[in-house]
Amino acid sequence: MSWQAKSGCPTSVLESHHMKGNPKVIAALNEALKEELTAINQYFLHAEMCENWHYGRLGGYIKKQSIDEMKHAEMLIERILFLDGTPNLTELMQLNVGKNVKEQIESDLKLEIDAVGLYNRFVQLARDEGDNASRELFERLLKDEEQHVDWLEAQVHQIHEIGYERYLSQQVGEEK
């Protein structure tokens, strides 16, 4: 016996009460997905470039960041599908590929700062629209992006404090 039959509700009633998402929230989820997909690609390319330059320690860490962004994209896709939306996997923002490590860190930092602003706006939107589960997802992603900003800002600080060449010399070798 199906769960519909066990519930005692007519099938037509059950079908008319399935979860349907708010179009504004679904649009925000897709906008966040676009940012995450961009970050995946930018981080992955930067990681490969660092590894090619034999900055394995830095490349390994950046690759982990790319995987974090992939997990974020997965959560967003799952939420969009749950809300009966269609995830848009075809749009990306402009990739800002650094020609050297310093430029890579700066462009990744800008991307993450923009993501923090985006998620702060989307937390409020989801709250205003009464979608607390999406709000909680945006808050979780916001916290992760703030950690990424913190790490990138620390790299900028280290470069400033110890010098670019010394910083690069610490990035040679395998990731610990």
FENCOR-V169906 format. One line per field, one symbol per residue. ss: DSSP state (a for helix, b for strand, c for the rest). burial: b if it has 9 or more other ideal C-beta (glycine too) atoms within 8 Angstrom, else e. Layout:
ss: ???
burial: ???
//
This chain:
ss: ccaaaaacccaaaaaaccccccaaaaaaaaaaaaaaaaaaaaaaaaaaaaaacccaaaaaaaaaaaaaaaaaaaaaaaaaaaccccccccccccccccccaaaaaaaaaaaaaaaaaaaaaaaaaaaacccaaaaaaaaaaaaaaaaaaaaaaaaaaaaaaacaaaaaaacccccc
burial: eeeeeeeeeeeeebeeeeeebbeebbebbbbbbbbbbbbbbbbbbbbbbbbeeebbbbbbbbbebbebbbebbebbbebbbebebebeeeeeeebebbeebbbbbbbbbbbbbbbbebbbbbbebbbebebeebbebbbbbbebbbebbeebbebbebbeeeeeeebbeebbeeee
//
